[in-house]
Amino acid sequence: TYTVTPSAGAGGSISPSTPQTVNHGSTVTFTVTPDTGYHIDTVTGCGGALTGNTYTTGAITADCEVTATFAINTYTVTPSAGAGGSISPSTPQTVNHGATTAFTITPNTGYHINTVTGCGGTLTGNTYTTGPVTADCGVTATFAINTYTVTPSAGAGGSITPNTPQTVNHGATKAFTVTPDTGYHIDTVTGCGGTLTGNTYTTGAITADCAVTATFSVVVSTYSHSIEGGTEITDYHMFSTPFWPVDGSPDVVLRDLFPYEQSKWRLFSYGGEYHEYPSVPDFSPGLAYWLITAEDVTINVEGTLVDTAENFTLSIEPEWNIVGNPFLSSISTTSLFEVNPDIAKVCWSYEVGGYVMAESLAPWKGYWIYNLEASDLVFPASSSLSSASTARNRFLSFSLSPEEGWSLRIMAKRDDFKDTDNFIGLCKDSSTQYDSRDLFEPPLISQEQLRLYFSHKEDWLEKPGLYATDFRPPGKDKETFEFVVEAGKKNQSVILSWSGVKEAPSEYKLILKDLKKRRKINMRRRESYTFDSGSEEGRKFQIILQK
């Protein structure tokens, strides 16, 4: 018998691991097992052969030894870098099992490291260290271009577009459009190393966060407005200046009319009662006046425009005020009512002998408004309006859907005088007392003026007075609307007319009653009624709705 002695080097084992007694001419087998991360390097001795992990000796004829050696596994770590930077070392690296390797990641100028992935590693600063390597793997670095924020801002008197912070790549430029408001010009545009060409400001190459700031200056201009002359009450104008006059005194604003001669022109203001020049306030945006000139005239006034980017606020008195649009562009009455809930929902303008409900406030003109309980009147800038503000004011047409109710328009006319915007109706959201559909009749400019009104001085507890409209809730079989027509002069022929009869519910009779003459007119069969004003101050009528 002979002794076969096994031995194993570092990195593995041989089994059995103790000397083995073997008969002459026999063989013996050993299992050779590498540790994790190692592999069999060599197995020698006793004339044997290795198959897989099994080493079988040759025929034993003498004592001998079987020796196994092992080698650690090695792997390839392959680095790669995308556009915008580099990785070092940049060639594949051989790494022992369980070891780590480190790479330096360097972004190009204007770039930063975006991601570094692979081989279970971590990035600290610019160094990426793999985890323990146990297989071939790759380390991939990607880079992203640096971006910076360019923040635009515009001072009063203009705008900059785009007006929000802009994200700009490293080395790129950004252009902004700088637009002065009407009455302003560009003063300066600075920041980000840019240049201004026309209205376009283009930055220099951006390499850091920066800001572009635009400032504007007021342009003093001469504004002109033509006024048609005349000497009759119908020739009065409600007049305002839609800008800040350099000098608001009437003798400067209206210097094209002076000296003041009542036979040639007259100027009035209103503050609970009428005041004639020189007892009138200076001209300023938002204030309006009554003006009449015997001859056609063009008024030229130096001034600066009101900032259209901001709401304009005017202090107003209780009840009636004459106001003017402070802007050169029209303002819809709907938008005015939207920001002024405490004024009556109508603006009255004076158009050749009579008041009409205005759909918009035009520049240079004046309008009556009724202040319910506000201390200020806000004229909305275009930027503050909601999308609904451009819709037609529902209080102007009084056109109601069948579900809401119905309305009837009553008009009076004498010579060149007229009073055409008067309405009655039945509406679900109305009451028997005052409500928002009941609109006040504006003050007269002259006792010669024709007017039609519904008097509720005695029967309404809240806001008694004279009204141009009278809406009530449906439900009764009979409603009587009483109104007065003041002709302005004695013994005048006055025409009453009406519209909207076809929309009235068919179950109602519509009767116009002349209380003086005791005449009744079927309003469904006739469209007008003419009467002589006689010597009385006002003629009373009734409209009777009866099922």
C-alpha positions as CSV (number, residue, x, y, z in Angstrom):
1,T,0.0,0.0,0.0
2,Y,1.1,3.5,-0.6
3,T,0.2,7.0,0.8
4,V,-1.3,9.7,-1.4
5,T,-1.1,13.0,0.3
6,P,-3.4,15.9,-0.9
7,S,-2.7,19.6,-0.4
8,A,-4.5,22.7,-1.6
9,G,-3.1,26.2,-1.9
10,A,-4.9,29.5,-1.0
11,G,-8.3,30.1,-2.7
12,G,-9.8,26.6,-2.5
13,S,-9.9,23.1,-1.1
14,I,-9.3,19.5,-1.9
15,S,-11.4,16.6,-0.6
16,P,-10.5,14.3,1.0
17,S,-7.9,16.6,2.5
18,T,-6.1,13.9,4.5
19,P,-3.5,11.4,3.3
20,Q,-5.1,8.4,1.6
21,T,-3.8,4.7,1.8
22,V,-4.0,3.2,-1.7
23,N,-3.2,-0.4,-2.8
24,H,-0.6,-1.0,-5.3
25,G,-1.9,-0.3,-8.8
26,S,-5.2,1.3,-7.6
27,T,-6.3,4.9,-8.2
28,V,-7.9,7.5,-5.9
29,T,-10.0,10.6,-6.7
30,F,-10.2,14.0,-5.1
31,T,-12.7,16.8,-5.5
32,V,-11.1,20.2,-6.0
33,T,-13.3,23.1,-5.0
34,P,-12.3,26.8,-5.6
35,D,-13.5,29.4,-3.2
36,T,-16.0,32.1,-4.5
37,G,-14.2,34.4,-6.8
38,Y,-11.5,31.9,-7.5
39,H,-10.9,29.2,-10.1
40,I,-8.7,26.1,-10.3
41,D,-5.3,27.0,-11.6
42,T,-3.5,23.6,-11.5
43,V,-3.8,20.1,-10.0
44,T,-0.7,17.9,-10.3
45,G,0.9,14.8,-8.9
46,C,0.4,11.0,-8.8
47,G,0.1,10.9,-12.6
48,G,-3.5,12.0,-12.5
49,A,-5.9,13.9,-14.7
50,L,-8.5,16.6,-13.9
51,T,-12.0,16.2,-15.3
52,G,-14.2,19.1,-14.2
53,N,-13.6,19.4,-10.5
54,T,-12.5,15.8,-10.1
55,Y,-8.8,14.8,-10.1
56,T,-8.1,11.0,-10.5
57,T,-4.6,9.7,-9.9
58,G,-2.9,7.3,-12.1
59,A,-2.2,3.7,-10.9
60,I,-0.3,4.1,-7.6
61,T,3.0,2.3,-7.3
62,A,4.7,4.5,-4.7
63,D,3.9,7.2,-2.2
64,C,3.0,10.5,-4.0
65,E,1.3,13.8,-3.5
66,V,-1.6,15.6,-5.2
67,T,-1.3,19.4,-5.1
68,A,-4.1,21.8,-6.1
69,T,-3.5,25.5,-6.8
70,F,-6.1,28.3,-7.4
71,A,-6.1,31.8,-9.0
72,I,-8.4,34.7,-8.3
73,N,-11.0,35.6,-11.0
74,T,-10.5,38.9,-12.9
75,Y,-13.1,40.9,-14.8
76,T,-13.2,43.7,-17.3
77,V,-14.8,47.0,-16.4
78,T,-15.4,49.0,-19.6
79,P,-15.9,52.8,-19.3
80,S,-17.7,55.0,-21.8
81,A,-18.7,58.7,-21.9
82,G,-21.4,60.5,-23.8
83,A,-21.2,63.9,-25.5
84,G,-20.3,66.8,-23.3
85,G,-17.5,65.3,-21.2
86,S,-15.0,62.5,-20.6
87,I,-14.1,59.6,-18.3
88,S,-10.6,58.6,-17.1
89,P,-9.2,56.0,-17.5
90,S,-11.1,55.7,-20.7
91,T,-9.9,52.1,-21.6
92,P,-11.2,48.8,-20.3
93,Q,-9.9,48.0,-16.8
94,T,-9.0,44.5,-15.4
95,V,-10.2,44.2,-11.9
96,N,-9.9,41.2,-9.4
97,H,-12.9,39.6,-8.0
98,G,-14.4,41.7,-5.2
99,A,-12.1,44.7,-5.8
100,T,-13.3,48.1,-6.9
101,T,-12.0,50.6,-9.4
102,A,-12.4,54.4,-9.7
103,F,-13.0,56.7,-12.6
104,T,-12.7,60.5,-12.9
105,I,-15.7,62.1,-14.7
106,T,-14.9,65.5,-16.3
107,P,-17.7,67.5,-17.9
108,N,-16.8,70.0,-20.7
109,T,-17.2,73.7,-20.1
110,G,-20.9,74.5,-20.0
111,Y,-21.9,71.0,-19.2
112,H,-22.4,69.1,-16.0
113,I,-22.6,65.4,-15.0
114,N,-26.0,64.0,-15.7
115,T,-25.7,60.4,-14.7
116,V,-23.0,57.8,-14.1
117,T,-24.2,54.2,-13.9
118,G,-23.0,50.7,-13.9
119,C,-21.0,48.2,-11.8
120,G,-23.0,49.1,-8.7
121,G,-21.0,52.2,-8.1
122,T,-21.4,55.6,-6.4
123,L,-20.4,59.1,-7.5
124,T,-18.7,61.4,-5.1
125,G,-17.9,64.8,-6.6
126,N,-16.3,63.9,-9.9
127,T,-15.1,60.4,-8.8
128,Y,-17.1,57.3,-9.6
129,T,-16.1,54.2,-7.6
130,T,-17.5,50.9,-8.6
131,G,-18.9,48.4,-6.1
132,P,-17.1,45.1,-5.6
133,V,-16.7,43.7,-9.1
134,T,-18.0,40.1,-9.5
135,A,-18.5,40.0,-13.3
136,D,-17.7,42.0,-16.4
137,C,-19.6,45.3,-16.4
138,G,-19.6,48.8,-17.9
139,V,-19.5,52.3,-16.4
140,T,-21.4,54.9,-18.5
141,A,-21.2,58.6,-17.9
142,T,-23.7,61.0,-19.5
143,F,-23.6,64.8,-19.5
144,A,-26.2,67.6,-19.9
145,I,-25.7,71.1,-21.0
146,N,-25.9,73.7,-18.2
147,T,-29.1,75.8,-18.2
148,Y,-29.6,79.2,-16.6
149,T,-32.6,81.4,-15.8
150,V,-33.0,84.7,-17.5
151,T,-35.6,86.7,-15.5
152,P,-37.3,89.6,-17.4
153,S,-39.1,92.5,-15.7
154,A,-40.8,95.7,-16.9
155,G,-41.4,98.9,-15.1
156,A,-44.6,101.0,-15.3
157,G,-45.5,102.1,-18.7
158,G,-44.8,99.0,-20.8
159,S,-44.3,95.3,-21.0
160,I,-41.7,92.7,-21.9
161,T,-42.5,89.5,-23.7
162,P,-42.0,86.7,-22.7
163,N,-42.6,88.1,-19.2
164,T,-41.8,84.9,-17.2
165,P,-38.3,83.5,-16.3
166,Q,-36.8,81.8,-19.3
167,T,-34.5,78.7,-19.3
168,V,-31.5,79.2,-21.6
169,N,-28.7,76.7,-22.5
170,H,-25.1,77.6,-21.8
171,G,-23.7,79.8,-24.5
172,A,-27.1,80.5,-26.1
173,T,-28.9,83.8,-26.4
174,K,-32.5,84.9,-25.7
175,A,-34.6,87.6,-27.3
176,F,-37.3,89.7,-25.7
177,T,-39.8,92.1,-27.2
178,V,-40.1,95.3,-25.3
179,T,-43.4,97.2,-25.8
180,P,-44.2,100.6,-24.4
181,D,-47.8,101.4,-23.5
182,T,-49.5,104.1,-25.4
183,G,-48.1,107.4,-24.3
184,Y,-44.8,105.8,-23.2
185,H,-41.4,105.1,-24.9
186,I,-38.6,102.7,-24.0
187,D,-36.1,104.3,-21.6
188,T,-33.6,101.6,-20.9
189,V,-33.2,97.8,-21.3
190,T,-30.3,96.3,-19.4
191,G,-28.9,93.0,-18.2
192,C,-27.4,89.8,-19.5
193,G,-24.9,91.6,-21.7
194,G,-27.5,92.3,-24.4
195,T,-28.3,94.8,-27.0
196,L,-31.5,96.6,-28.1
197,T,-32.5,96.8,-31.8
198,G,-35.8,98.4,-32.3
199,N,-38.1,96.8,-29.8
200,T,-36.1,93.6,-29.6
201,Y,-33.5,93.0,-26.8
202,T,-31.2,90.1,-27.4
203,T,-29.0,88.9,-24.6
204,G,-25.3,88.0,-24.9
205,A,-24.2,84.4,-24.6
206,I,-25.6,83.2,-21.3
207,T,-23.2,81.7,-18.8
208,A,-25.0,82.3,-15.5
209,D,-28.4,83.3,-14.1
210,C,-29.1,86.9,-15.0
211,A,-32.0,89.4,-15.3
212,V,-33.3,91.7,-18.1
213,T,-34.9,94.9,-16.9
214,A,-36.9,97.3,-19.1
215,T,-37.9,100.8,-18.0
216,F,-40.2,103.3,-19.7
217,S,-40.8,107.0,-19.7
218,V,-43.9,109.0,-20.2
219,V,-44.4,110.7,-23.6
220,V,-45.9,114.1,-23.4
221,S,-48.1,114.4,-26.4
222,T,-50.8,116.8,-27.8
223,Y,-54.2,115.1,-28.0
224,S,-56.9,116.6,-30.2
225,H,-60.7,116.2,-30.1
226,S,-63.3,117.8,-32.3
227,I,-66.6,119.0,-30.9
228,E,-69.6,119.7,-33.0
229,G,-71.1,123.1,-32.3
230,G,-74.7,124.2,-31.8
231,T,-76.8,126.3,-29.5
232,E,-79.7,124.0,-28.6
233,I,-80.1,121.8,-25.6
234,T,-79.7,118.9,-27.9
235,D,-76.2,120.1,-28.8
236,Y,-74.7,119.6,-25.3
237,H,-71.9,117.2,-24.9
238,M,-70.8,115.2,-21.9
239,F,-67.0,115.7,-22.1
240,S,-63.9,114.3,-20.5
241,T,-60.1,114.1,-21.0
242,P,-58.8,110.5,-21.2
243,F,-55.3,111.4,-20.0
244,W,-53.5,113.6,-17.5
245,P,-53.4,117.2,-18.8
246,V,-50.1,118.9,-18.2
247,D,-52.2,121.7,-16.8
248,G,-55.7,120.7,-15.9
249,S,-57.2,124.2,-15.4
250,P,-60.1,124.8,-17.8
251,D,-58.5,127.9,-19.2
252,V,-55.6,125.8,-20.4
253,V,-57.4,122.6,-21.4
254,L,-60.1,124.7,-23.3
255,R,-57.8,127.5,-24.4
256,D,-59.1,127.0,-27.9
257,L,-62.5,128.3,-26.6
258,F,-61.5,131.1,-24.3
259,P,-62.4,133.8,-23.3
260,Y,-65.5,132.5,-21.5
261,E,-68.7,133.9,-23.0
262,Q,-72.0,132.2,-22.3
263,S,-73.3,133.1,-25.7
264,K,-70.4,131.2,-27.3
265,W,-69.8,128.3,-25.0
266,R,-70.6,127.0,-21.5
267,L,-69.1,124.5,-19.1
268,F,-70.7,122.7,-16.2
269,S,-69.7,120.2,-13.6
270,Y,-72.0,118.2,-11.3
271,G,-71.6,117.4,-7.6
272,G,-75.2,116.9,-6.3
273,E,-76.1,120.0,-8.3
274,Y,-74.7,121.8,-11.4
275,H,-71.8,124.3,-11.1
276,E,-70.8,126.6,-14.0
277,Y,-67.3,127.8,-14.8
278,P,-65.3,129.1,-13.0
279,S,-66.8,127.0,-10.1
280,V,-65.7,123.7,-11.7
281,P,-62.8,121.4,-10.8
282,D,-59.7,121.1,-12.9
283,F,-59.7,118.5,-15.6
284,S,-58.3,115.1,-14.7
285,P,-58.9,111.5,-15.9
286,G,-62.2,110.1,-14.8
287,L,-64.0,113.4,-14.4
288,A,-66.6,114.6,-16.9
289,Y,-68.4,117.8,-17.6
290,W,-71.2,119.3,-19.7
291,L,-70.0,121.4,-22.6
292,I,-71.7,123.3,-25.4
293,T,-70.1,125.4,-28.0
294,A,-71.8,127.6,-30.6
295,E,-69.3,126.7,-33.3
296,D,-67.4,123.6,-34.2
297,V,-64.1,123.5,-32.5
298,T,-61.0,121.2,-32.2
299,I,-59.5,121.1,-28.7
300,N,-55.8,120.5,-28.4
301,V,-54.4,119.5,-25.0
302,E,-50.9,118.5,-23.9
303,G,-50.9,115.5,-21.6
304,T,-49.7,112.1,-20.6
305,L,-51.7,108.9,-20.8
306,V,-52.9,107.0,-17.8
307,D,-51.1,103.7,-17.2
308,T,-53.2,101.1,-19.0
309,A,-51.6,98.2,-17.1
310,E,-53.2,99.2,-13.8
311,N,-56.8,99.9,-12.7
312,F,-57.6,103.5,-12.3
313,T,-59.5,104.6,-9.2
314,L,-61.7,107.7,-8.9
315,S,-63.3,109.0,-5.7
316,I,-67.0,109.5,-6.3
317,E,-69.9,111.0,-4.4
318,P,-73.1,109.3,-3.2
319,E,-75.8,108.9,-5.9
320,W,-75.3,110.6,-9.2
321,N,-71.8,111.3,-10.7
322,I,-70.6,112.4,-14.2
323,V,-67.6,110.3,-15.1
324,G,-65.3,109.8,-18.1
325,N,-63.2,107.0,-19.4
326,P,-59.6,107.7,-18.2
327,F,-58.1,105.5,-21.0
328,L,-57.9,106.1,-24.7
329,S,-59.5,102.8,-25.5
330,S,-63.1,102.0,-24.8
331,I,-64.2,100.1,-21.6
332,S,-67.2,97.8,-21.8
333,T,-69.9,98.6,-19.2
334,T,-69.9,94.9,-18.4
335,S,-66.3,95.1,-17.3
336,L,-67.0,98.3,-15.3
337,F,-69.8,96.6,-13.4
338,E,-67.7,93.5,-12.8
339,V,-65.2,95.4,-10.7
340,N,-67.8,97.8,-9.2
341,P,-70.6,95.9,-7.6
342,D,-71.8,98.9,-5.7
343,I,-72.9,101.0,-8.6
344,A,-76.2,100.7,-10.5
345,K,-75.8,98.6,-13.6
346,V,-76.2,101.3,-16.2
347,C,-74.1,104.1,-17.7
348,W,-76.1,106.9,-19.3
349,S,-74.7,108.8,-22.2
350,Y,-76.3,111.9,-23.9
351,E,-76.9,111.4,-27.6
352,V,-78.5,114.3,-29.5
353,G,-81.3,115.2,-27.3
354,G,-81.7,112.2,-25.0
355,Y,-80.1,109.7,-22.6
356,V,-79.3,106.2,-23.8
357,M,-77.8,103.2,-22.0
358,A,-74.2,102.9,-23.1
359,E,-72.7,99.6,-24.0
360,S,-69.2,101.0,-23.5
361,L,-67.4,104.0,-22.2
362,A,-65.7,105.8,-25.1
363,P,-62.8,108.2,-24.5
364,W,-63.5,111.9,-24.5
365,K,-67.1,111.4,-23.5
366,G,-69.0,111.6,-20.2
367,Y,-71.5,109.3,-18.5
368,W,-73.9,109.4,-15.7
369,I,-73.4,106.6,-13.1
370,Y,-75.5,106.1,-9.9
371,N,-73.5,105.3,-6.8
372,L,-75.4,102.9,-4.5
373,E,-72.9,102.8,-1.7
374,A,-69.3,102.9,-3.1
375,S,-66.6,105.4,-2.1
376,D,-64.5,104.8,-5.2
377,L,-65.1,103.9,-8.9
378,V,-62.6,101.5,-10.4
379,F,-61.9,101.7,-14.1
380,P,-60.5,98.3,-15.1
381,A,-57.3,98.0,-17.0
382,S,-57.4,95.6,-19.9
383,S,-55.2,93.1,-18.0
384,S,-57.6,92.8,-15.1
385,L,-60.7,91.7,-17.1
386,S,-62.1,88.2,-17.2
387,S,-63.1,86.5,-20.4
388,A,-66.7,87.3,-19.6
389,S,-66.1,91.0,-19.5
390,T,-66.3,91.4,-23.3
391,A,-69.9,89.9,-23.4
392,R,-72.8,92.3,-24.1
393,N,-74.2,93.9,-20.9
394,R,-77.4,92.0,-20.2
395,F,-78.9,95.1,-18.7
396,L,-78.8,97.0,-22.0
397,S,-81.0,94.9,-24.2
398,F,-83.2,93.5,-21.4
399,S,-83.7,90.6,-23.7
400,L,-84.8,87.8,-21.4
401,S,-85.1,84.1,-22.2
402,P,-88.6,82.6,-21.8
403,E,-87.4,81.0,-18.7
404,E,-86.3,84.3,-17.2
405,G,-89.4,86.4,-18.1
406,W,-90.0,89.1,-20.7
407,S,-89.7,92.8,-21.2
408,L,-91.3,95.7,-23.1
409,R,-89.4,98.8,-24.3
410,I,-91.2,102.2,-24.0
411,M,-90.0,105.2,-26.0
412,A,-90.9,108.9,-26.1
413,K,-90.0,111.5,-28.8
414,R,-90.6,115.2,-29.3
415,D,-88.9,117.1,-32.1
416,D,-85.2,116.4,-31.6
417,F,-85.7,115.2,-28.0
418,K,-86.0,111.6,-27.1
419,D,-86.1,109.2,-24.2
420,T,-85.9,105.7,-25.7
421,D,-84.4,103.4,-23.1
422,N,-87.2,102.6,-20.7
423,F,-88.3,99.1,-19.9
424,I,-90.9,97.2,-18.0
425,G,-91.2,93.5,-17.5
426,L,-91.8,90.4,-15.5
427,C,-88.7,88.5,-14.4
428,K,-88.1,85.7,-12.0
429,D,-85.2,87.4,-10.2
430,S,-87.1,90.7,-9.7
431,S,-89.1,91.9,-6.7
432,T,-92.1,94.2,-6.0
433,Q,-89.6,96.7,-4.5
434,Y,-86.2,97.9,-5.6
435,D,-83.9,95.3,-7.2
436,S,-80.8,95.4,-9.5
437,R,-83.0,95.5,-12.7
438,D,-84.6,98.7,-11.6
439,L,-82.4,101.6,-12.9
440,F,-82.6,105.2,-12.0
441,E,-83.7,107.9,-14.4
442,P,-80.6,110.3,-14.8
443,P,-80.8,114.1,-13.9
444,L,-81.9,116.6,-16.6
445,I,-79.5,119.0,-18.2
446,S,-82.4,121.4,-18.9
447,Q,-86.0,121.6,-18.0
448,E,-86.7,121.7,-21.7
449,Q,-85.5,118.1,-22.0
450,L,-88.1,115.4,-22.7
451,R,-88.1,112.5,-20.2
452,L,-90.2,109.4,-19.3
453,Y,-89.9,107.8,-15.9
454,F,-91.6,105.5,-13.4
455,S,-92.0,107.2,-10.1
456,H,-91.4,105.2,-7.0
457,K,-90.9,108.0,-4.6
458,E,-93.8,107.0,-2.4
459,D,-94.3,103.3,-2.6
460,W,-90.7,101.9,-2.4
461,L,-89.1,101.7,1.0
462,E,-85.6,101.2,-0.3
463,K,-84.1,103.7,-2.8
464,P,-87.3,105.7,-3.6
465,G,-87.0,107.8,-6.7
466,L,-87.5,108.1,-10.4
467,Y,-86.7,105.1,-12.6
468,A,-86.2,104.3,-16.2
469,T,-87.0,100.6,-15.7
470,D,-89.5,98.8,-13.6
471,F,-89.3,95.0,-13.3
472,R,-91.5,92.8,-11.2
473,P,-91.9,89.1,-10.4
474,P,-94.4,87.1,-12.4
475,G,-97.4,85.4,-10.8
476,K,-100.2,88.0,-10.7
477,D,-103.1,88.0,-13.1
478,K,-102.8,91.8,-13.4
479,E,-100.0,94.2,-13.1
480,T,-100.2,98.0,-13.6
481,F,-97.1,100.0,-14.5
482,E,-97.6,103.8,-14.1
483,F,-95.2,106.2,-15.7
484,V,-95.0,110.0,-16.4
485,V,-93.9,111.8,-19.6
486,E,-92.6,115.3,-19.2
487,A,-92.5,117.0,-22.6
488,G,-90.2,119.9,-21.4
489,K,-92.4,122.4,-23.2
490,K,-96.1,123.1,-23.2
491,N,-98.4,122.2,-26.0
492,Q,-96.0,119.8,-27.7
493,S,-96.8,116.8,-29.8
494,V,-95.2,113.7,-28.2
495,I,-95.0,110.3,-29.7
496,L,-95.1,107.2,-27.5
497,S,-93.9,104.0,-29.1
498,W,-93.1,100.5,-27.8
499,S,-91.3,97.3,-28.9
500,G,-91.2,93.7,-27.6
501,V,-94.9,93.1,-27.8
502,K,-94.5,89.9,-29.8
503,E,-92.4,88.4,-27.1
504,A,-95.0,89.1,-24.4
505,P,-96.9,86.0,-23.2
506,S,-99.9,85.6,-25.4
507,E,-102.2,85.2,-22.3
508,Y,-101.7,88.8,-21.4
509,K,-103.6,91.8,-22.7
510,L,-101.4,94.8,-23.1
511,I,-103.3,98.1,-22.6
512,L,-101.8,101.6,-22.6
513,K,-104.0,104.0,-20.7
514,D,-103.9,107.8,-21.0
515,L,-105.1,108.8,-17.6
516,K,-105.9,112.4,-18.6
517,K,-107.8,111.5,-21.7
518,R,-109.1,108.3,-20.2
519,R,-108.2,106.6,-23.5
520,K,-107.1,102.9,-23.7
521,I,-104.9,101.7,-26.5
522,N,-104.5,98.0,-27.4
523,M,-100.7,97.8,-27.6
524,R,-100.8,94.5,-29.5
525,R,-102.7,96.3,-32.4
526,R,-100.8,99.6,-32.4
527,E,-97.2,100.5,-32.2
528,S,-97.4,104.1,-31.1
529,Y,-99.6,106.8,-29.6
530,T,-99.4,110.5,-30.1
531,F,-100.7,113.1,-27.6
532,D,-100.4,116.8,-27.0
533,S,-98.6,117.7,-23.8
534,G,-100.9,120.6,-23.1
535,S,-100.1,122.9,-20.2
536,E,-99.5,120.3,-17.5
537,E,-96.1,119.5,-16.2
538,G,-96.3,115.8,-16.9
539,R,-98.8,113.4,-18.5
540,K,-99.5,110.2,-16.6
541,F,-100.0,106.8,-18.3
542,Q,-100.5,103.3,-17.2
543,I,-99.5,100.0,-18.9
544,I,-101.9,97.3,-17.8
545,L,-100.9,93.6,-18.1
546,Q,-104.0,91.4,-17.6
547,K,-104.7,87.8,-18.2
